[in-house]
């Protein structure tokens, strides 16, 4: 695919077609990778975005309890020493 370079203020850039943006699920940012004479654009995803606020809310509501004990009764810890 060939794209035209356009002037954007004092810089230059290019526009990605809507079909590519949708196909590769590009949101607000892309990562630019320079590799062996190539420019590679990779969509940036934040799969854990908002987790910190969610964890704080869980803690405030007392919902951050363990679902099961972190040490089991029949666990042999001697083998790790």
MODELLER restraints for C-alpha pairs under 7 A, 6 or more apart:
rsr = mdl.restraints
at = mdl.atoms
rsr.add(forms.Gaussian(group=physical.xy_distance, feature=features.Distance(at['CA:3:A'], at['CA:14:A']), mean=6.65, stdev=0.5))
rsr.add(forms.Gaussian(group=physical.xy_distance, feature=features.Distance(at['CA:4:A'], at['CA:14:A']), mean=6.19, stdev=0.5))
rsr.add(forms.Gaussian(group=physical.xy_distance, feature=features.Distance(at['CA:5:A'], at['CA:12:A']), mean=6.41, stdev=0.5))
rsr.add(forms.Gaussian(group=physical.xy_distance, feature=features.Distance(at['CA:5:A'], at['CA:13:A']), mean=5.47, stdev=0.5))
rsr.add(forms.Gaussian(group=physical.xy_distance, feature=features.Distance(at['CA:5:A'], at['CA:14:A']), mean=4.98, stdev=0.5))
rsr.add(forms.Gaussian(group=physical.xy_distance, feature=features.Distance(at['CA:6:A'], at['CA:12:A']), mean=5.45, stdev=0.5))
rsr.add(forms.Gaussian(group=physical.xy_distance, feature=features.Distance(at['CA:6:A'], at['CA:13:A']), mean=5.38, stdev=0.5))
rsr.add(forms.Gaussian(group=physical.xy_distance, feature=features.Distance(at['CA:6:A'], at['CA:14:A']), mean=5.74, stdev=0.5))
rsr.add(forms.Gaussian(group=physical.xy_distance, feature=features.Distance(at['CA:7:A'], at['CA:13:A']), mean=6.40, stdev=0.5))
rsr.add(forms.Gaussian(group=physical.xy_distance, feature=features.Distance(at['CA:26:A'], at['CA:43:A']), mean=5.26, stdev=0.5))
rsr.add(forms.Gaussian(group=physical.xy_distance, feature=features.Distance(at['CA:29:A'], at['CA:43:A']), mean=6.55, stdev=0.5))
rsr.add(forms.Gaussian(group=physical.xy_distance, feature=features.Distance(at['CA:29:A'], at['CA:44:A']), mean=5.67, stdev=0.5))
rsr.add(forms.Gaussian(group=physical.xy_distance, feature=features.Distance(at['CA:30:A'], at['CA:41:A']), mean=6.02, stdev=0.5))
rsr.add(forms.Gaussian(group=physical.xy_distance, feature=features.Distance(at['CA:30:A'], at['CA:42:A']), mean=5.32, stdev=0.5))
rsr.add(forms.Gaussian(group=physical.xy_distance, feature=features.Distance(at['CA:30:A'], at['CA:43:A']), mean=4.43, stdev=0.5))
rsr.add(forms.Gaussian(group=physical.xy_distance, feature=features.Distance(at['CA:30:A'], at['CA:44:A']), mean=5.03, stdev=0.5))
rsr.add(forms.Gaussian(group=physical.xy_distance, feature=features.Distance(at['CA:31:A'], at['CA:41:A']), mean=5.64, stdev=0.5))
rsr.add(forms.Gaussian(group=physical.xy_distance, feature=features.Distance(at['CA:31:A'], at['CA:42:A']), mean=4.96, stdev=0.5))
rsr.add(forms.Gaussian(group=physical.xy_distance, feature=features.Distance(at['CA:31:A'], at['CA:43:A']), mean=6.18, stdev=0.5))
rsr.add(forms.Gaussian(group=physical.xy_distance, feature=features.Distance(at['CA:31:A'], at['CA:44:A']), mean=6.05, stdev=0.5))
rsr.add(forms.Gaussian(group=physical.xy_distance, feature=features.Distance(at['CA:32:A'], at['CA:39:A']), mean=6.74, stdev=0.5))
rsr.add(forms.Gaussian(group=physical.xy_distance, feature=features.Distance(at['CA:32:A'], at['CA:40:A']), mean=5.74, stdev=0.5))
rsr.add(forms.Gaussian(group=physical.xy_distance, feature=features.Distance(at['CA:32:A'], at['CA:41:A']), mean=4.90, stdev=0.5))
rsr.add(forms.Gaussian(group=physical.xy_distance, feature=features.Distance(at['CA:32:A'], at['CA:42:A']), mean=6.53, stdev=0.5))
rsr.add(forms.Gaussian(group=physical.xy_distance, feature=features.Distance(at['CA:33:A'], at['CA:39:A']), mean=5.86, stdev=0.5))
rsr.add(forms.Gaussian(group=physical.xy_distance, feature=features.Distance(at['CA:33:A'], at['CA:40:A']), mean=4.92, stdev=0.5))
rsr.add(forms.Gaussian(group=physical.xy_distance, feature=features.Distance(at['CA:33:A'], at['CA:41:A']), mean=6.37, stdev=0.5))
rsr.add(forms.Gaussian(group=physical.xy_distance, feature=features.Distance(at['CA:34:A'], at['CA:40:A']), mean=6.37, stdev=0.5))
rsr.add(forms.Gaussian(group=physical.xy_distance, feature=features.Distance(at['CA:58:A'], at['CA:64:A']), mean=5.58, stdev=0.5))
